[in-house]
Amino acid sequence: MKHGGDLSAAMERFGGKAEDWLDLSTGINPHAYPLPDLSSPDLWTRLPTQADLDRLLTHARHAYRVPDHLGLAAASGTQALISLLPSLLPEGDVGIAVPTYTSHKDAWIRSGRTVVELSSVYALPSNARIVVVVNPNNPDGRLVDVKSLLEIARILKERGGCLIVDEAFAEVMPGASILPHVKDEPVLVLRSFGKFFGLAGVRLGFLAGQPDLVRKASAHLDSWPVSGPALEIGAKALADDNWQVRMGRQLSDEMADLSICLSENYLTVFGGTPLFALAATRDAAGLHTALARQHIWTRIFDYAPTWIRFGLPGSRENMDRLSKALAQAFKAA
């Protein structure tokens, strides 16, 4: 599967060292949460304790507004949880709202399930017992309102199924999360720590939802699902409400600047979130290559030859660099 954030292929094809590149291929916050001093060096040498895990989950429950009646589990990234979901949920066909993050489809197909691609979650196929929605969606930022998601979950409850909502980018879209509104609906929600906090290398993700399903997930994850340093870093970041509020505002401001930059350089911005912009151009692959020759890495999509996605540049200097590279690319076209 293809993901952003791996410059090895870019460097192999277009040269340069990692420090030469401006990597805009991910939706990861370029302003990482400042790494705190760890409380003790033995976090690296001792096994994590249950108290460490409980502390993290307490702060995650607060940050993600997870009601007390729902279960909550932590893992070494949401990718591990995505791969686990097919073993937790009942048999049956799986509907996935597309286009979206392809790892969901890959995980269900590996498990032998039939996947039905849905152009709209508002028209559920009668044979689907599991439905997967990335909300806000990656790569286009499409949002399904909470009321509609809850109605879908109730329909799936009648079928003995489950709604899976991947909220990897929900921190930057206030009001998008279904979690505060879930009562007894069969819903599982994935939350990613690394994207908003800019610490993807920590490898930390969460699963929230109906307690019986979350308990099953915890049993599969077994002992020590998250490293000691990740438990402490995650807990401190999730407890820092002031940083989260400030960062949300900053990211929105920077995305407005990026959208202007792209529009001024002949690109049509038609989707995204405060962490990435999705734009259209006649030949996205050609523009992607032209930028790569200037050591700027973007995301393009096999299924949409006019789509190109840009993460936040992270500084005025990098924004100017992108603007000049776009001008040069279109001048040479």
N, C-alpha and C positions, 0 to 999 in steps of 0.2 A: 504494500500500500504506500501511497505517496503522502508525505506530510511536509509542511514547511519547517524551516529551522535547521536543515542539514546542508551546510555549504560545501560538503566534500565533493558532490557531483558538479556544483558550480565551479569550484576551483579547478577540478580536473579538466573541465571543458574550456573555461575561459581564463584560467591562470589566476595569479595573485595569491596572497596569504589571507587568512581569516580577517586580520585587522585592516586589510584593504577594502573589505566589502561592507556595504550598507545592506543589511539583511532585513527586507520588508516582507518576507515570505510567511511570517507568522502573525497571529493575533495576540502576541504576548506583550504585555505592558513594557515599554522600554525604560520605564522609571521604576526599577525594582524596589520593593520594600527593603529598607536598610537592614542588613543582617545584624541581629543583636549579638552581643557577647553571650556565649553559652554559660549557663549557671555553674557548670562544672565540667572539667575536661573528661571526667569519667563517662560522660554521655557517649563518647566514642568507644569506650572499652567495656561498658556493662550492657547487659540486655535491657531493653526498655521495660518499664514497670507498668502495671495496670493503672497506677495513679497518674503516670505520664499520659497514657491514652485517655483516661477519663478527663483530665484537664483540657486536652485538645478538643475532645468532643463537647465539653461544656461551652467552650468559646465558639466552636463551630455552630452549635445549636443557636447561640445568641446571634452570631453574625448572619447566618442564613435564615433566621426567623423560623426555625423548625419547632412546631408545637410539641409539647411534652408527650402527647399520646402517640407520636410517631417515633420509629426507631431511627438510629443514626450510627453508621459505621464508617471507619476510615480505612484507606488502602494506599498502596504506593502508586498513586495516580489513577485517574478515571479509566485509563486504557485497560488496566487490570480488571476493573469492575465491568467494563463493557464486555470483555471476554467471558466473564463469569455469569452474566445474566441468563444466557440460554439454559444453564443448568439449574437455575432457580425457579423458572417459570413453567407453567403448564404447556403441554403439547399444543400445537396448532399453528396456523399460518401467521406470519408477521407482516404487518403493514408498516412501511417506513415512508414518511413524508420526504419527498425528494424535490430538487437536488439537495444533498446535505453531506455531512461528514461521513465518509465512506466506511469507516471502521465499524459502524453499527451493522451495515449490511454484511460486511465480511464475517463478523462474529457469528451472525445467525446462520449464514450459509455454511460455515465450517461445522456448525452443530447439526447440519442436515435438515434445517427448517426451510420451508418454502417462503420466500420473501416476495411480497406484493408491493410494488412501488406506487405511492399515492401522490398524485399531483395536487390533491387537496385533502386535508384531514377531515373536511366537513362532509365527505362522501365516503364513509367507511365501507369496505367490502364486507359482505355478510359472513365470509368465512374467516375473517381475521379475528384472532383472540388476543393477540399482542399488537400494540401500536407504539411506534417510536417517533417522537417529535423532538427535534433540536430547537430550543426556544430560548433566546433568539437564535435564528438559524445561521449556520455556517455553510456557505459563504455569503449569503445575501442579506442577513439581518432580519429576515421575515419573522414577524411575531404573531403567535396565536394567542388570543385573549384568554385570560384565566377562566372566565365563565364557560367558554367553548371547550377548553381542556377538561374541566370538571364534568361536563356533559358527556364527552367522549369516554371518560373514565367510568361513568355510570352505565353507559351502554356496554362497555367491556365487562363490567361486573356481572351483568346479566348473562354474559357468555362464559363466565368463569375465567376471564382473562385479566389483563393488566395494561396500564398505560405507563410507558417509560418516557420521562421528560429529561433531556440533557440540557442543563442550564449552565453550560460552561462559560457563557458570556453574560449571565444574568446580573452580575454585580454592576455592570455599567448601564443597565437598562432598568431604572427604578420602576417598581410595580410589576415587573415581568414575571416574577417567581410565583409558581403555584403553591409552594410549600406552606405559607401561612394560612391557606384556604382549604387544605386537605383535611377531611374528617375521616369517614370510613371508606372512601373510594380506594380502589386498588391502584395505587400510584407509587412508582419508584422514581426518585429524582437523583440525578447525578450532578455533583458540584465539583468544579475544578479549582484548586487553589492556585496553581502556577500561573495562570493567564493574567488575572487581575493584579495579583501581587508581584508579577514579573519574576517569579522564582520557579520556573519550570523544572530546573534541575533538582529541586527538592523532592520531586515525585510524590505528590500528595493529592488525594481526591477523596470524595465522600459519597455515600449512598444513603439517602433518607427515604422513608416511606413506611408502609405497613409493617408493624413490628415483627410479625412472623417471617416475612420475606427478608427483612434486614438481619434477623437472627440467623437465618439460613446462610446468608452471605457471609456473616461473621464466622460461622462454623467452617465454611469453605476456605476463608482467608487464613484461618488457623492462628497460631501464636505469632506475635511480633509482626503484624502486617505493615508497620511503619517504623522507620529507623528512629532511634532516640533523638538525634539532632533535628530531624524533620518534625517530630512531635513538639519539641520546644519552640522551634522557629515558627511553626504553624500556629501554635497557641498564642504566641506573642503578637503575631501579625493579625490574627482574627480578633484579638481583644482590643486592637488599636482602632477604635471607632473614628477618632479625629483624622487619622491618616487616610482612612477609607473615604471619608466625606471629601476631604481636600483633593484626593487623587481622582475621584469621580468627576469633580468639576474641572480639574486640569485636563483630563483626557477628553472631555467634551469640547473644551476650548481648542485643544490641539487638533482634534478631528475636524473642527470647522475650518481651521487653517489648511489642513491637508486637502479637504474638499475644494477649497478655493484654488489651491495650487494645481490640482488635477484638472479642474474646469478651465483654468486659464491656459492649460496646455492641451486643449482639444479633446479631453476625455469627459465622458458622460458618467457622472457618479449617480448610481441608481439604487444602491443598497449598502448595508454595512452596519456597524455598531461604533461606539467611541473607541474601539480597539482596531478596527480595520475598515477600509473602504473598498467597495466593489464597483468597478468602473467598466464601461464598455468602449471598445474601439474596433475599427474594422478588422484589424489583424492583430489580435492579442499576442499570438505566438511571436510574431515579428517584433512587436514592441518589447516583449519579454527578453528576446535575444539581444536587441539593440541596447537595452538597459544593462543586461548582463555583461556585455562587452565593456561597459563603463563600471563594472563591479557593483551593480545594484541588482539585488535578487528579489523577484516578485513571485506571485503564484498565478498560474493559469490552469485551465480546466479542460480536459479532453472532451467533455460533453457540451461545452459552450465555447466555441472558438472566438467569440467576441468579448469574453469576460477576462478581466485581469484584476487581481486583488492586491492592495497595498496596506501593509501595517504602518503604524505611526513611525515617522523618522526619529522622533525623540529629542530633536534640538533644532534651533533655527539654522545652524550650519548645515545639518543634514537635510533640512527642508530645501534650502537653497541649492544644495547639491542635486537633489532629486529634480527640482524645477529646471536646472540647467541641462541635466541629462535628458529629460523629456524633450526639451526644446531641440537639443542636438539630435535625438532619435527621430523626431518628426521632420527635421530639416533634411536628414539623410535619406528619408523614406522616398 
